[in-house]
Amino acid sequence: MSGEWVSTDPESERLFIGVPLPQATMALLAAVQEGLPPVNGLRRVRPEQVHVTLAFIGSVGPGAREAARRVVASIPPEAGGLTTLGAFVLLPSARRPRVIALGVDDPAGVFARLFELVMRGLEREQVMRREKRPFRAHATIARLRVPVEVGLKSECGPLPFPVESVRLYRSELRREGALYTVVEERTLQSAES
């Protein structure tokens, strides 16, 4: 079995681990989102909700939630660093996108290291196993209700940002969009900290 595990526990919560973007980056991101072409069914992600997902855990019970909290708390504070949001990425493919994201240009390997730390911890704690597909760091900025050609006319300029924390989030699905609540946060040091 790979990927998320699903709990039938009535106390289950939908969880993921991600890296939030700093406030200064969110302001720039809002301008990028406003520049997206008008497409039917396009929903912009609220800037304060944009993050880079390290692991989507799925619906799990209290035991797995506590194990995931321990994993986040155990990340070394020196695991932070500087990275950059860059080119537009259409997922799952440019021909049939459901997601518009910004790729992460990460020559220092900050996200690769964080991904490995998180996945090793989640596997050790038996919360989940990693997916077979390779990790691709990105920040989702908009979603499409149905796959449609988007026709992005330009690229987003590089948006450098410090990786300052890793969070365990609870995600509640609602009609107006998901609501994220921080369950655990580990502050990290970056070159700017």
C-alpha positions as CSV (number, residue, x, y, z in Angstrom):
1,M,0.0,0.0,0.0
2,S,1.3,3.5,-0.8
3,G,0.2,7.1,-0.1
4,E,-2.5,8.1,2.3
5,W,-4.1,5.8,4.8
6,V,-7.8,6.2,5.5
7,S,-9.3,5.8,9.0
8,T,-12.9,4.8,9.7
9,D,-12.5,6.3,13.2
10,P,-15.3,8.9,13.8
11,E,-12.6,11.0,15.5
12,S,-10.5,11.0,12.3
13,E,-9.0,14.1,10.8
14,R,-7.7,14.9,7.3
15,L,-4.1,15.9,7.8
16,F,-1.1,17.0,5.8
17,I,2.4,18.4,6.4
18,G,3.5,21.5,4.6
19,V,5.7,24.6,4.5
20,P,3.8,27.9,4.8
21,L,5.0,30.9,2.7
22,P,6.2,34.0,4.6
23,Q,3.8,37.1,4.7
24,A,6.0,39.1,2.2
25,T,5.8,36.3,-0.3
26,M,2.0,36.0,0.0
27,A,1.6,39.7,-1.0
28,L,3.6,39.0,-4.2
29,L,1.7,35.8,-4.8
30,A,-1.6,37.7,-4.7
31,A,-0.4,39.8,-7.7
32,V,0.6,36.6,-9.6
33,Q,-2.9,35.2,-9.0
34,E,-4.6,38.3,-10.2
35,G,-2.6,38.0,-13.4
36,L,-4.1,34.5,-14.2
37,P,-6.2,34.4,-17.3
38,P,-10.0,34.4,-16.9
39,V,-11.1,30.8,-17.2
40,N,-14.5,29.3,-16.3
41,G,-14.3,27.3,-13.1
42,L,-11.0,28.8,-12.0
43,R,-10.8,29.2,-8.2
44,R,-7.8,31.0,-6.7
45,V,-6.4,29.6,-3.5
46,R,-6.5,32.3,-0.7
47,P,-2.9,33.6,-0.3
48,E,-2.8,32.7,3.4
49,Q,-3.6,29.1,2.5
50,V,-0.9,28.7,-0.1
51,H,1.9,26.3,1.0
52,V,4.2,23.6,-0.3
53,T,3.0,20.2,0.7
54,L,5.6,17.7,2.0
55,A,3.1,14.8,2.8
56,F,-0.6,14.4,2.4
57,I,-1.5,12.0,5.1
58,G,-5.3,11.7,4.6
59,S,-8.0,10.8,7.2
60,V,-6.4,9.3,10.3
61,G,-7.3,8.8,13.9
62,P,-5.9,10.4,17.0
63,G,-3.0,8.0,17.3
64,A,-1.7,8.8,13.9
65,R,-2.3,12.5,14.5
66,E,-0.1,12.4,17.6
67,A,2.6,10.4,15.7
68,A,2.6,13.1,12.9
69,R,2.9,15.8,15.5
70,R,6.0,14.0,16.9
71,V,7.5,13.9,13.3
72,V,7.0,17.6,12.8
73,A,8.4,18.4,16.3
74,S,11.5,16.3,15.6
75,I,12.6,18.2,12.4
76,P,16.0,19.8,13.2
77,P,15.7,23.6,13.4
78,E,18.7,24.0,11.0
79,A,16.7,22.3,8.2
80,G,15.5,25.7,6.9
81,G,17.0,27.6,4.1
82,L,16.4,29.8,1.1
83,T,14.5,28.8,-2.0
84,T,12.5,30.3,-4.9
85,L,9.0,29.9,-6.3
86,G,9.4,30.0,-10.1
87,A,7.7,28.9,-13.3
88,F,4.0,28.0,-13.6
89,V,3.3,24.3,-13.4
90,L,0.0,22.8,-14.7
91,L,-1.0,19.5,-12.9
92,P,-1.5,16.7,-13.6
93,S,-0.6,17.8,-17.1
94,A,-0.5,20.9,-19.3
95,R,-3.1,19.3,-21.6
96,R,-5.6,18.5,-18.8
97,P,-4.8,20.7,-15.8
98,R,-6.8,20.7,-12.6
99,V,-4.2,22.7,-10.7
100,I,-2.2,25.8,-11.5
101,A,0.9,25.9,-9.3
102,L,4.3,27.6,-9.0
103,G,7.2,25.2,-9.1
104,V,10.0,25.4,-6.5
105,D,13.5,26.1,-7.7
106,D,15.5,24.5,-4.9
107,P,19.2,24.2,-5.9
108,A,20.3,24.0,-2.2
109,G,17.9,21.0,-1.7
110,V,16.0,22.4,1.2
111,F,12.7,20.8,0.2
112,A,14.4,17.5,-0.8
113,R,15.9,17.3,2.7
114,L,12.6,18.3,4.5
115,F,10.7,15.7,2.4
116,E,13.1,12.9,3.4
117,L,13.0,13.9,7.1
118,V,9.1,14.0,7.0
119,M,8.6,10.8,5.0
120,R,11.2,8.8,7.1
121,G,9.5,9.9,10.3
122,L,6.0,9.1,9.0
123,E,7.1,5.7,7.8
124,R,8.9,5.0,11.0
125,E,5.8,6.0,13.0
126,Q,3.6,3.9,10.6
127,V,1.4,6.8,9.7
128,M,1.8,6.4,6.0
129,R,4.2,5.3,3.2
130,R,5.5,7.5,0.5
131,E,4.0,7.5,-3.0
132,K,5.9,5.8,-5.8
133,R,5.9,9.0,-7.9
134,P,8.8,11.4,-7.2
135,F,8.3,14.4,-4.9
136,R,7.8,17.6,-6.8
137,A,7.8,20.7,-4.7
138,H,5.2,23.2,-5.8
139,A,2.7,25.8,-4.4
140,T,-0.9,25.5,-5.7
141,I,-2.2,28.9,-6.5
142,A,-5.5,28.0,-8.3
143,R,-7.7,25.0,-9.0
144,L,-9.9,24.3,-12.0
145,R,-13.3,22.6,-11.6
146,V,-12.9,20.9,-14.9
147,P,-9.7,20.4,-16.9
148,V,-9.4,23.1,-19.5
149,E,-6.6,24.7,-21.5
150,V,-5.4,27.7,-19.5
151,G,-3.2,29.6,-21.9
152,L,-0.8,31.2,-19.5
153,K,0.8,34.0,-21.5
154,S,3.9,34.8,-19.3
155,E,6.0,33.3,-16.6
156,C,6.0,34.4,-13.0
157,G,9.3,36.1,-12.1
158,P,11.3,34.3,-9.4
159,L,9.9,34.8,-5.9
160,P,12.6,34.0,-3.4
161,F,11.5,33.0,0.1
162,P,13.0,31.7,3.3
163,V,11.7,28.3,4.6
164,E,11.0,29.3,8.2
165,S,8.7,26.5,9.4
166,V,7.0,23.2,8.8
167,R,3.4,22.7,9.9
168,L,1.1,19.8,10.5
169,Y,-2.3,21.0,9.2
170,R,-5.9,19.8,9.7
171,S,-7.9,20.2,6.5
172,E,-11.7,20.6,6.7
173,L,-13.4,20.4,3.3
174,R,-16.1,23.1,2.9
175,R,-18.3,24.3,0.0
176,E,-16.3,27.6,-0.1
177,G,-13.0,25.8,0.0
178,A,-10.8,24.0,2.5
179,L,-10.1,25.4,5.9
180,Y,-6.7,24.7,7.2
181,T,-5.9,24.7,11.0
182,V,-2.3,24.4,12.3
183,V,-2.0,21.4,14.6
184,E,1.8,21.5,15.2
185,E,4.5,23.9,13.9
186,R,8.3,23.6,14.0
187,T,10.2,26.8,13.5
188,L,13.3,26.5,11.3
189,Q,16.4,28.6,10.8
190,S,17.1,30.0,7.3
191,A,19.8,32.2,6.0
192,E,17.5,35.2,6.8
193,S,16.6,34.1,10.3
